[in-house]
Amino acid sequence: MRNNQGYTIHRMSDKEIVSSFDCGDDDLNEFIIKESPLYKKAMLAVTYVLATEGDPNNVCAFCSLANDRVSIGDFESKTEFNRFRRKNDFPQSKRMRSYPAVKICRLAVDLQMKGRNAGTFLLDFIKAYFASNNKTGCRFVTVDAYINAIPFYKKNGFDFLNADDEHSEHTRLMYFDLNAVV
């Protein structure tokens, strides 16, 4: 996928190596440089990179995706899960114990690209990719958002999955309803 700002998004190939990337977070840097090929080989996650057009090795940002689900177990009570289903307008006949989702496992933007909407461009790509022709029967995008990234995800249409979620002191479980894209 190409945008009008001179960037492309592509799925990392098996042989592709990212030699340098710095988003300011050592764990995220290590993931794209060392771990993403291992996750792909084990079929646990797929990584997409935003690169400079004409130079696919110049990784400006990346996201790693895996299958997920929004499940009754994600909620404090069945009542909260039922509120979630009503909020997302599921008909009575389609009330299941879980709903398919894609999870953003990792998303990072190189420090040199901060403030240039690279992260939003990646999120828009994910939303459009999974909503377009509903490729996998996927209804939601989920993310365990770092606390300091919550404003970014809120700005991009994500909401808290559970209002009282105390998932951890470092992250909050958030979701985006792909039905809003179609």
Buried (B, 14 or more C-beta within 10 A) or exposed (E): EEBEEEBBBEEBEEEBEBEEBBBEBEEBBEBBBEBBBEBBEEEEBBBBBBBBEEEBEBBBBBBBBBEBBBEBEBBEEEEBBBBBBEEBEBEEEEEEEEBBBBBBBBBBBBEEBEEBBBBEBBBBBBBEBBBEEEEEEBBBBBBBBBEEBBEBBEEBBBBBBBEEBEBEEEBBBBBBBBEEBE
